[in-house]
Amino acid sequence: MNFKKEVCLLAFAITLFLVSSFFFSYQSGNTTYLGMASYPYRAYALAFVGFGSLLMVTASLSYSKRSKDIL
C-alpha cells in the first residue's frame, strides 16, 4: 500500500472517531426508566470505533512493513 492510501485510511479513521464521539454522547429528549436519559446511537458509535480501529491497525501495519523494507 502506498503512503497516500495509508494517510487516507488514517484520516478516515480519525473522522470515524470524531463522529462516534458525537453519537456516543448524543441524548434524546425522551427519558427512560427512572428518569435516565436515553442514548439511541451508542451502538452505531461502538461500530464506528471498531471499524476505525481496524483501519488504523491496517494502515500502521502497512506502514511498518514498508518502513522495514526501506531499511
N, C-alpha and C positions, 0 to 999 in steps of 0.2 A: 504494500500500500504506500502511496507517495505522501509527502508531507502535507500537501493541500487537503487530501482526504482526511488525514489524521486531525488536522486543525478543525475541519468542518465537523467531524464527529465530536470533538471536544466542545465546540461552540454549541452544537445541538444538545449535548448532554447538559451543559450549563443552562440553556434555555428551558429544558425539561425540569431541571431542579428549581428554577425560578417559578415556573407555572405550578409545579407541585406544591411549593410552599404557599402559594395563594390558595390553591384548592384545599390544602390541609387545614388552613386556618379559617376558611370561609364558614360562617354560621348562617343558617337560615333563620327566618323570623319566627318560625314555629318552635314551640317548646315541647319537649317530650316528658316522659315520666319524671316526676319530682322537680319539674321546672328546669331541667338541664337543657342547654342549647343543643340543637341537632346539627351535626356536621355531615351533610349529604354527599360530599365529594371526596371523602377521605380514601375510599377505595381507588378512585382514579389517581389520587396523589401518590399512593403507595405503588401503583402500577407504573406511573411516570418515573418515580425514583428508581425502581428496579430496572426499567429499560435504560434510563440514563446511566446507571451504574454499569450495565452491560456494555454500553457504548464507550464509556471511559476505560474500562478494562481492555476492550478490543483495541482502542487507539493506543493505549500505553504499551500493550504487548507488541503491537506492530512497530511502534517507535523504538522500543528497546531491542527488538530483533534487528531492525535496520541499523541502529547505532552500533551494535556489536559487529555487524558486517563491515562497517566503516573502519573500525579499529582493527 
